[in-house]
Amino acid sequence: MEEMLIASRLRHGLAAAFVGLVVLASPARPAAKLRVLTTVYPLQEFAARVAGERGDVELLLPPGAGPHTWQPRPGDLMRLAKSDLVLAVGAGLEPWLPGLVRGIAPSRVKVVDVSEGLPLLAAAEREGDEHPASAEERHGNYDPHIWLDFDLTARIVDRIALALAEADPPGRDAFLDRARSLKADLGALDQEFRTGLAGCAGRSFLVAGHAAFAYLARRYGLTQVALYGPSPDSQPRPRAVVGIVEQARREGVRTVFYETSVAPDLARAIAREIGARTLALNAGHNPTRAELMQGRGFFAIMRTNLERLRDGLGCR
């Protein structure tokens, strides 16, 4: 009887020890990833790279949607409410965002306006716009396309890294390391543009659409001539188109650019009128589903812009 009791105790002891070993050997449960929602594609790409495996970064807008005019649905409010961090450009690019977050407690979701404190360009609209942007859209009459100045983009990356670190302090060092790597790539891209656009026959480029490329022009000493201001909702009056055609003839323009998110019809009409050709530029705010499936991210889109600008401006 005593031998049976001893055997039973041994079995229970071994079982307890085995359970203890299993508990010790089991990996710790991974911490929940940060849920980050962004309003435009560049912010998604940058935040995903900086966050790494510590974050799930999603784009609020569907592929190809214009951030100026997109209208959120009830499901989008639910996605936003479940997020830990929302990254927005600000400067009037997302006029619908204040109303969308109004009903969500600030302690639940932190909204970061990445343009705050940056040297923004005035969104001067061309005289003759039929539907100029509203005061709410302009948000103080600023141009929101700040990611097209790669020096400003590097500062945006710093802001993203700090916002992630504030939301996830243990990941701070990893976030800052990835941000430094991303900024190095942006610095290399900036140098490609600086070198590639240094020896061009022309320094002015005509955009038959809205003025999305002013930051890029300022950065590299170019002049953007656009039919209307930064809001794609604006439409030029016939007299504005006539004025552009006359200016293009005087200056011997041979290339008319258009922005990929805007129909190219007007650009083609102007090109026919002055005997020019058309080339597309992509502001990169929200690639189409096809572009995303092709793996065309921010850097690929910007390098295509460089090739087309060099082509259109006659760069050596």
C-alpha positions as CSV (number, residue, x, y, z in Angstrom):
1,M,0.0,0.0,0.0
2,E,2.8,2.3,1.0
3,E,4.6,1.6,-2.3
4,M,1.4,2.5,-4.3
5,L,1.2,5.9,-2.4
6,I,4.8,6.7,-3.1
7,A,4.3,5.8,-6.9
8,S,1.2,8.0,-7.0
9,R,3.1,10.9,-5.4
10,L,5.9,10.5,-7.9
11,R,3.5,10.5,-10.8
12,H,1.8,13.7,-9.6
13,G,5.2,15.3,-9.0
14,L,6.5,14.5,-12.4
15,A,3.2,15.8,-14.0
16,A,3.5,19.1,-12.1
17,A,7.1,19.4,-13.1
18,F,6.2,18.8,-16.7
19,V,3.5,21.4,-16.6
20,G,6.0,23.8,-15.1
21,L,8.5,23.1,-17.9
22,V,5.8,23.6,-20.5
23,V,4.9,27.0,-19.0
24,L,8.6,28.0,-18.8
25,A,9.2,26.9,-22.4
26,S,6.1,28.6,-23.9
27,P,6.9,31.9,-25.6
28,A,5.6,35.0,-24.1
29,R,2.4,36.2,-25.6
30,P,3.3,39.0,-28.1
31,A,2.1,42.5,-27.2
32,A,-0.7,43.8,-29.3
33,K,0.4,45.7,-32.4
34,L,-0.3,49.3,-32.8
35,R,-3.2,50.0,-35.0
36,V,-2.4,52.9,-37.2
37,L,-4.7,54.5,-39.8
38,T,-3.4,57.0,-42.4
39,T,-5.2,59.3,-44.8
40,V,-2.8,59.2,-47.8
41,Y,-0.5,56.5,-49.3
42,P,2.9,58.2,-48.5
43,L,2.0,58.3,-44.8
44,Q,1.0,54.6,-44.9
45,E,4.3,53.6,-46.6
46,F,6.4,55.6,-44.2
47,A,4.5,54.6,-41.1
48,A,4.6,50.9,-42.1
49,R,8.3,51.0,-42.6
50,V,9.0,52.9,-39.3
51,A,6.6,50.7,-37.3
52,G,7.9,47.4,-38.7
53,E,6.5,44.4,-36.9
54,R,5.2,46.5,-34.0
55,G,2.4,48.0,-36.0
56,D,-0.5,47.3,-38.4
57,V,-0.7,50.3,-40.7
58,E,-3.7,50.8,-43.0
59,L,-4.9,53.4,-45.5
60,L,-8.3,54.9,-44.7
61,L,-9.1,55.8,-48.3
62,P,-9.7,53.1,-50.9
63,P,-7.1,52.9,-53.7
64,G,-7.3,55.8,-56.2
65,A,-9.7,57.9,-54.1
66,G,-8.9,61.6,-53.9
67,P,-8.3,62.8,-50.3
68,H,-9.7,66.3,-51.1
69,T,-13.2,65.0,-52.0
70,W,-13.6,61.5,-50.5
71,Q,-16.6,61.0,-48.3
72,P,-16.3,58.6,-45.4
73,R,-18.9,55.8,-44.7
74,P,-20.1,54.5,-41.3
75,G,-17.7,51.6,-41.5
76,D,-14.8,54.1,-41.8
77,L,-15.8,55.7,-38.5
78,M,-15.6,52.3,-36.9
79,R,-12.2,51.7,-38.3
80,L,-11.0,55.0,-37.0
81,A,-12.5,54.4,-33.6
82,K,-10.6,51.1,-33.3
83,S,-7.2,52.7,-34.2
84,D,-4.6,53.8,-31.7
85,L,-3.1,56.5,-34.0
86,V,-4.4,58.4,-37.0
87,L,-1.8,60.1,-39.2
88,A,-3.1,62.9,-41.4
89,V,-1.5,65.5,-43.6
90,G,-3.6,68.4,-42.5
91,A,-3.3,71.8,-44.2
92,G,-6.8,71.3,-45.6
93,L,-6.1,68.1,-47.5
94,E,-8.7,66.1,-45.4
95,P,-11.6,68.6,-44.9
96,W,-13.8,65.7,-43.7
97,L,-11.5,64.5,-40.9
98,P,-12.5,66.9,-38.1
99,G,-16.1,65.9,-38.4
100,L,-15.2,62.3,-38.5
101,V,-13.2,62.3,-35.3
102,R,-15.5,64.7,-33.4
103,G,-17.5,61.9,-31.8
104,I,-14.4,59.9,-30.7
105,A,-12.8,60.6,-27.3
106,P,-9.3,62.2,-27.8
107,S,-8.0,59.8,-25.1
108,R,-9.0,56.8,-27.3
109,V,-7.5,57.9,-30.7
110,K,-4.6,60.3,-31.2
111,V,-4.7,62.2,-34.4
112,V,-1.4,63.6,-35.6
113,D,-1.3,66.4,-38.2
114,V,2.1,65.9,-39.8
115,S,2.1,69.3,-41.5
116,E,1.9,71.2,-38.2
117,G,4.9,73.5,-37.9
118,L,6.3,72.9,-41.4
119,P,7.0,75.8,-43.8
120,L,3.9,75.5,-46.0
121,L,3.4,77.2,-49.3
122,A,0.4,79.4,-49.9
123,A,-2.3,77.9,-52.1
124,A,-2.6,80.8,-54.4
125,E,-5.3,80.0,-57.0
126,R,-5.2,81.1,-60.6
127,E,-7.5,84.0,-61.4
128,G,-10.5,82.6,-63.3
129,D,-11.1,79.4,-61.2
130,E,-14.8,78.5,-61.5
131,H,-15.0,76.6,-58.3
132,P,-12.2,77.8,-56.0
133,A,-11.5,75.8,-52.9
134,S,-13.5,76.7,-49.8
135,A,-11.9,78.2,-46.8
136,E,-12.3,74.9,-45.0
137,E,-10.5,73.0,-47.8
138,R,-7.6,75.5,-47.9
139,H,-7.3,75.5,-44.1
140,G,-5.7,78.9,-44.1
141,N,-4.9,78.9,-47.8
142,Y,-2.1,76.4,-47.7
143,D,-0.9,73.9,-50.3
144,P,-1.1,70.4,-48.6
145,H,1.1,68.4,-51.0
146,I,4.1,68.6,-48.6
147,W,5.4,65.0,-49.3
148,L,6.7,66.3,-52.7
149,D,9.5,68.2,-50.9
150,F,11.7,65.3,-49.7
151,D,13.3,67.5,-47.0
152,L,9.9,68.1,-45.5
153,T,9.2,64.4,-46.0
154,A,12.2,63.5,-43.8
155,R,10.8,65.8,-41.1
156,I,7.4,64.0,-41.5
157,V,9.2,60.7,-40.9
158,D,10.7,62.1,-37.7
159,R,7.2,63.1,-36.6
160,I,5.8,59.7,-37.4
161,A,8.6,58.0,-35.4
162,L,8.0,60.1,-32.3
163,A,4.2,59.6,-32.5
164,L,4.8,55.8,-32.7
165,A,7.2,56.0,-29.8
166,E,4.8,57.9,-27.7
167,A,2.1,55.3,-28.3
168,D,4.5,52.3,-27.8
169,P,7.5,53.4,-25.6
170,P,9.3,50.0,-25.7
171,G,9.6,50.3,-29.5
172,R,11.2,53.7,-29.4
173,D,14.7,52.6,-30.4
174,A,13.5,50.4,-33.2
175,F,11.2,53.2,-34.5
176,L,14.1,55.7,-34.5
177,D,16.5,53.3,-36.2
178,R,14.0,52.6,-39.0
179,A,13.3,56.3,-39.4
180,R,17.0,57.0,-39.9
181,S,17.2,54.3,-42.6
182,L,14.1,55.7,-44.3
183,K,15.5,59.3,-44.2
184,A,18.7,58.1,-45.7
185,D,16.7,56.7,-48.7
186,L,14.8,60.0,-48.9
187,G,18.1,61.9,-48.9
188,A,19.4,59.7,-51.8
189,L,16.1,60.4,-53.7
190,D,16.5,64.1,-53.1
191,Q,20.0,64.0,-54.6
192,E,18.8,62.1,-57.6
193,F,16.2,64.9,-58.3
194,R,18.8,67.6,-57.6
195,T,21.3,66.1,-60.0
196,G,18.7,65.0,-62.6
197,L,17.1,68.5,-62.8
198,A,20.2,70.6,-62.7
199,G,21.0,70.8,-66.4
200,C,17.6,71.3,-68.1
201,A,16.8,73.5,-71.1
202,G,13.6,74.7,-69.4
203,R,12.9,75.6,-65.8
204,S,9.1,76.0,-66.1
205,F,6.6,73.2,-66.6
206,L,3.0,73.5,-67.5
207,V,0.4,71.4,-65.6
208,A,-3.0,71.4,-67.3
209,G,-4.8,70.7,-64.1
210,H,-4.5,71.5,-60.4
211,A,-1.3,72.8,-58.9
212,A,-0.1,69.7,-57.0
213,F,3.7,70.1,-57.6
214,A,4.6,73.5,-56.1
215,Y,6.7,71.9,-53.3
216,L,8.7,69.9,-55.8
217,A,9.2,73.0,-58.0
218,R,10.4,75.1,-55.1
219,R,12.8,72.4,-53.9
220,Y,14.6,72.1,-57.3
221,G,14.4,75.7,-58.6
222,L,11.6,75.0,-61.1
223,T,8.4,77.0,-61.8
224,Q,5.0,75.3,-61.9
225,V,2.4,76.9,-64.2
226,A,-1.0,75.4,-63.4
227,L,-4.5,76.0,-64.7
228,Y,-5.9,76.2,-61.2
229,G,-5.0,75.9,-57.5
230,P,-4.3,72.9,-55.3
231,S,-8.0,71.7,-55.1
232,P,-8.8,69.3,-57.9
233,D,-12.5,70.4,-57.6
234,S,-11.6,73.7,-59.2
235,Q,-12.2,74.2,-62.9
236,P,-10.6,76.9,-65.1
237,R,-12.8,79.3,-67.0
238,P,-12.3,79.4,-70.8
239,R,-10.4,82.7,-70.5
240,A,-7.9,81.0,-68.2
241,V,-7.4,78.3,-70.8
242,V,-6.9,80.8,-73.5
243,G,-4.4,82.7,-71.4
244,I,-2.4,79.5,-70.8
245,V,-2.4,78.6,-74.5
246,E,-1.1,82.1,-75.4
247,Q,1.6,81.9,-72.7
248,A,2.6,78.4,-73.9
249,R,3.0,79.6,-77.5
250,R,5.1,82.6,-76.4
251,E,7.4,80.4,-74.4
252,G,7.6,77.6,-76.9
253,V,6.2,74.9,-74.6
254,R,6.5,71.5,-76.2
255,T,5.2,69.3,-73.3
256,V,2.0,69.7,-71.4
257,F,1.9,67.7,-68.1
258,Y,-1.2,66.5,-66.4
259,E,-1.8,64.9,-63.0
260,T,-2.7,61.2,-63.0
261,S,-5.7,61.7,-60.7
262,V,-7.3,64.2,-63.2
263,A,-8.7,63.3,-66.6
264,P,-6.1,64.2,-69.3
265,D,-8.7,65.6,-71.8
266,L,-7.8,69.3,-71.1
267,A,-4.1,68.6,-71.3
268,R,-4.5,66.9,-74.7
269,A,-6.7,69.7,-76.0
270,I,-4.1,72.3,-75.1
271,A,-1.3,70.1,-76.5
272,R,-3.1,69.9,-79.8
273,E,-3.6,73.6,-79.9
274,I,0.1,74.4,-79.5
275,G,1.5,71.4,-81.3
276,A,2.9,69.8,-78.1
277,R,2.7,66.3,-76.4
278,T,1.4,65.3,-73.0
279,L,3.2,63.5,-70.1
280,A,1.7,62.4,-66.8
281,L,3.0,63.3,-63.4
282,N,1.8,61.5,-60.2
283,A,1.4,63.3,-56.9
284,G,1.5,59.9,-55.2
285,H,-1.2,60.7,-52.7
286,N,-3.2,57.5,-53.4
287,P,-2.1,55.1,-56.1
288,T,-4.7,53.0,-57.9
289,R,-5.2,49.3,-57.1
290,A,-3.4,48.4,-60.3
291,E,-0.3,50.5,-59.3
292,L,-0.3,48.9,-55.8
293,M,-0.5,45.4,-57.2
294,Q,2.5,46.2,-59.4
295,G,4.4,47.1,-56.3
296,R,4.7,50.8,-57.4
297,G,5.4,52.5,-54.1
298,F,6.3,56.1,-53.2
299,F,9.9,55.8,-54.4
300,A,9.1,54.2,-57.7
301,I,6.4,56.8,-58.4
302,M,8.7,59.7,-57.6
303,R,11.5,58.3,-59.9
304,T,9.0,58.0,-62.7
305,N,8.1,61.7,-62.1
306,L,11.8,62.5,-62.4
307,E,12.2,60.7,-65.7
308,R,9.2,62.5,-67.1
309,L,10.3,65.9,-65.9
310,R,13.7,65.4,-67.4
311,D,12.1,64.3,-70.7
312,G,9.7,67.2,-70.7
313,L,12.2,69.9,-69.7
314,G,15.0,68.7,-72.0
315,C,17.4,67.8,-69.3
316,R,20.9,66.6,-70.1
